[in-house]
């Protein structure tokens, strides 16, 4: 829609003050790529400034997903990595929070360069690595300060089985396979 908005032509006009054009949402035709009911207005870089964590710029064409308190957005999986499992936690949010596990190495910790970032004072910077290779889910505690617990026992490394409960800091997560 490139035509300028004219409230007198698009709605009944009673002679009263016309609506403020800068506060009126113009909806496009569904499927046209323009704004439709329920969708946000198109991004205008001249009027909108988007900031990420720590003031870093964010690509407005990509969605940032925050899954609840104490959780940072999960990093996107590199291409060609197959989804192989999940970690699901109800301690982070009562409705549940899930994290995807992919083929290869999956890092968990409080540092922003981890694949799964948990903002918990008892979670070390690089706390745990889960490695999926040849159909097995191996894990290794990365010399964390407070340790890693699997099914209530402190362990340094081992193999995860579907349904195991991991505890990292104060966060409990159930491990599920695909």
Secondary structure as GFF3:
##gff-version 3
##sequence-region A 1 178
A	DSSP	alpha_helix	7	10	.	.	.	ID=ss1
A	DSSP	three_ten_helix	21	23	.	.	.	ID=ss2
A	DSSP	three_ten_helix	53	55	.	.	.	ID=ss3
A	DSSP	beta_strand	83	89	.	.	.	ID=ss4
A	DSSP	beta_strand	97	102	.	.	.	ID=ss5
A	DSSP	beta_strand	104	109	.	.	.	ID=ss6
A	DSSP	beta_strand	116	117	.	.	.	ID=ss7
A	DSSP	beta_strand	128	133	.	.	.	ID=ss8
A	DSSP	beta_strand	136	141	.	.	.	ID=ss9
A	DSSP	beta_strand	148	150	.	.	.	ID=ss10
A	DSSP	beta_strand	153	155	.	.	.	ID=ss11
A	DSSP	beta_strand	157	159	.	.	.	ID=ss12
A	DSSP	beta_strand	165	168	.	.	.	ID=ss13
A	DSSP	beta_strand	171	177	.	.	.	ID=ss14
###
